[in-house]
Amino acid sequence: MPTDTLIADRIEIADLFTRFALLLDERRWEDADTVFSDDVAVHSPRGGDLHGIDKVVDFLRQSEVEGQQTQHTTTDLLVDVDGDRAAASANSIVFYFRDGQAPHFTGGLRLAGTAVRTPAGWRLREVRITPAWTREN
């Protein structure tokens, strides 16, 4: 694979993780198709095993807590591109807060998954979310 293509792919996958975090923080569920493939599988302690973009979006909508906001900070992204698939992982710190107040809960997560190249660009096909630690503030 040409170096320019590999670099462009890695940048687009990094942007994909950022779009994922913003989707969660801004609750833009109608934009889920800019992050996930239609056949996405998400595995997490809160949601269990969710299969398909509609199931993921339904879970996200039902998980909203009135007055609670989140801020996801994603870092340490590793990407291994292999043609039209890529293995990717990152760390994430999530702050849970109410407008104008300091966070009341903070958690560290490990994200791992598979991204696939689609006609619309890279999308997450599988995501595994593993809590590393939590702290009530």
matplotlib code that plots the C-alpha trace (Angstrom):
import matplotlib.pyplot as plt

x = [0.0, 1.4, 2.6, 0.3, -2.8, -1.7, -1.3, -4.6, -6.3, -4.8, -5.9, -9.4, -9.6, -8.3, -11.1, -13.5, -12.7, -13.2, -16.5, -17.5, -16.7, -18.6, -21.6, -21.8, -21.2, -23.5, -26.2, -26.4, -27.9, -29.1, -25.4, -24.6, -24.2, -21.1, -19.4, -20.8, -21.4, -25.0, -23.9, -21.9, -21.4, -20.8, -19.8, -19.9, -20.7, -23.6, -25.2, -24.1, -23.8, -25.6, -25.7, -26.8, -26.8, -30.5, -30.0, -27.0, -28.8, -31.9, -29.6, -27.9, -31.3, -32.6, -29.4, -29.7, -29.9, -31.8, -29.5, -26.3, -23.6, -20.5, -17.1, -15.1, -11.4, -9.7, -6.0, -3.2, -4.8, -3.2, -4.2, -3.1, -4.4, -4.7, -6.3, -9.9, -9.9, -8.1, -7.6, -7.7, -7.5, -7.5, -7.8, -10.7, -11.5, -15.1, -16.3, -20.0, -21.2, -24.2, -24.0, -21.8, -20.7, -17.5, -17.7, -19.5, -18.2, -15.2, -14.2, -11.3, -12.0, -10.1, -11.6, -10.7, -12.3, -12.4, -12.9, -13.8, -13.5, -17.0, -18.1, -18.8, -15.4, -14.1, -16.7, -16.6, -17.8, -17.0, -16.2, -15.3, -15.5, -13.7, -13.8, -10.3, -11.3, -14.0, -14.1, -17.0, -16.0]
y = [0.0, 3.4, 5.5, 8.4, 6.1, 4.5, 7.9, 9.1, 6.0, 6.3, 10.0, 9.1, 6.3, 8.7, 11.1, 8.2, 7.8, 11.6, 11.5, 8.5, 10.6, 13.6, 11.5, 10.4, 13.8, 15.7, 12.9, 13.2, 9.8, 10.6, 10.8, 7.3, 6.2, 8.5, 6.4, 2.9, 0.4, -0.9, -4.3, -2.9, -5.0, -3.2, -5.0, -3.2, -3.9, -1.4, -2.5, -6.1, -7.3, -5.1, -6.0, -3.6, 0.2, 0.4, -1.6, 0.5, 3.8, 2.5, 1.6, 5.1, 6.9, 4.8, 5.4, 9.2, 10.6, 13.9, 16.8, 14.7, 15.5, 13.6, 14.6, 11.8, 12.4, 9.8, 9.3, 6.7, 5.6, 2.6, 1.7, -1.3, -1.0, -4.1, -3.2, -2.3, -3.4, -2.0, -3.0, 0.0, 0.7, 3.7, 4.9, 7.1, 9.1, 10.0, 12.8, 12.8, 16.2, 18.6, 22.0, 24.4, 21.8, 19.8, 16.1, 13.9, 10.7, 9.8, 6.6, 5.3, 3.0, 0.9, 0.9, -1.8, -2.7, -3.1, -0.4, -1.1, 1.0, 1.6, 3.7, 6.5, 6.2, 4.3, 3.1, 1.1, -2.5, -3.8, -2.0, -3.5, -1.2, -2.3, -0.2, 0.2, 2.3, 4.6, 7.3, 9.1, 12.7]
z = [0.0, -0.9, 2.1, 1.2, 1.2, 4.5, 6.1, 4.8, 6.1, 9.6, 9.7, 8.7, 11.3, 14.0, 12.9, 13.2, 16.9, 17.4, 15.6, 17.9, 21.0, 19.7, 18.7, 22.3, 23.9, 21.6, 21.4, 17.6, 17.2, 13.7, 12.6, 13.8, 10.2, 9.9, 12.6, 12.4, 9.6, 9.4, 10.7, 13.7, 16.8, 20.1, 23.2, 26.5, 30.2, 30.1, 26.8, 26.5, 23.0, 20.5, 16.8, 14.1, 14.0, 14.9, 18.1, 19.1, 18.5, 20.5, 23.4, 23.3, 23.3, 26.2, 28.2, 28.2, 31.7, 32.0, 32.9, 32.6, 30.1, 29.1, 27.7, 26.1, 25.7, 23.5, 23.3, 22.6, 19.3, 17.6, 14.1, 12.0, 8.5, 6.4, 3.0, 3.6, 7.3, 10.3, 13.9, 16.1, 19.9, 22.1, 25.7, 26.7, 29.8, 30.3, 32.5, 33.6, 34.7, 34.9, 33.1, 35.0, 37.6, 38.1, 37.1, 39.6, 38.0, 35.9, 34.1, 32.2, 29.2, 26.8, 23.3, 20.7, 17.5, 13.8, 11.2, 7.6, 4.4, 2.9, -0.1, 2.4, 4.2, 7.2, 9.7, 12.9, 12.4, 15.8, 19.1, 22.4, 25.4, 28.6, 31.7, 33.3, 36.4, 37.8, 40.4, 42.0, 42.6]

ax = plt.figure().add_subplot(projection="3d")
ax.plot(x, y, z, "-o")
ax.set_aspect("equal")
plt.show()
